Amino acid sequence: MSQVDTHGTTLIDIVSSDAFAAGWFEVVRGDRLNVDRVDDDQQWSYERGRLAAVAARAKTGRIPPLWIDAGGEQQINPKVMDLVGAAFLEKALL
């Protein structure tokens, strides 16, 4: 397997990706790691989602909901953004 191309990204792009959500919800459900769930070029986001959920549980004792209802519209939970941002700053996520 070859290395995938890298590119710049933002925190919101990472957290709002389907691959991040797949990893996050696997941890919420207690599922085992399943790297075949996402394409090779989405592995970073998938693994970040898993790690972020574990880091959130370690920091707060629970895993907050990834999305919240904001006036009838789903949006990323600001608590998740804060936790994931802190995990990046603490080098718990790369």
N, C-alpha and C positions, 0 to 999 in steps of 0.2 A: 504494500500500500504506500502510495506517495504522499508527501506532505501537501495539505491543501493550501491554496493561496491565502495570504492574510490581507486584511484591509482594516481601515479605521472604522470605528463604530461608536455609538453612544450608549449610555446606560438605558435609556428608554427603548432603543432599538433592541438591545439584548433582552430586557425583561419582557417586552411585548411580543417576542418571537414565539412561534408555535413550538419550536424545539425547547426553549427555556421552559415553557409551560408543561411540556411533556415530562421533562426531568423533575420539575417542581411537584407535579401531581403524582408521579411515581413514588416519591418520598412520602407525600401525604397519605397515599394508599398503602404504603409499606411494601411496594413492589421491589423486586430485585432489579439491579442494573440490567438494562436491555439496550445495548448499543445499536442493535439492529432496528430500533424504533425510528431512527432518523437517518437521513442521508449523511454521508461522510463529511460534506461541507457544513453540516449543522451540528457536528459533534461538540464543538466548543460551547455553543449555547445550551445544548442538552445537558452537558456535564455541569455547566454553571448553574443551571436550574436545580439540579440535584444538590449540588454543594450549597447553594444559597438557602434551600429549604432546611438542610441540616444545620447551617450556621444560624438561621432564624430560630430554630428550635433550641439550639444551645444557648443563644443569647436571651431569649424571652420565655423559654419553657414550653412554647407551642409554635405551630406554624400558622401564621395569619393567612386569611384568604388572599389569593393572588389578585382577584378582581373584586371590585365593589360596585354597587348600583349607585350611580350619580344622576339622579333625576330621570330614571328610566333608561339610562345608557350605562353600559359596562365600561369601567376604566380601571387601569392598574391601581391597586391599593397604594396610597402614599406611604403607608407603614412599610410595605414591601420595598418600595423605592429607597426609603431611608435605610432599611436593614441591608439591602444589597449594596447601596453606595458605601455604607460603613464597612462592609466586608471587603470591598475593593480597596478602600483606604487602609484597612488593616492587613492587606495582602493575603486575606483568607480566600479571595477569588482573584484570578488573573484574567 
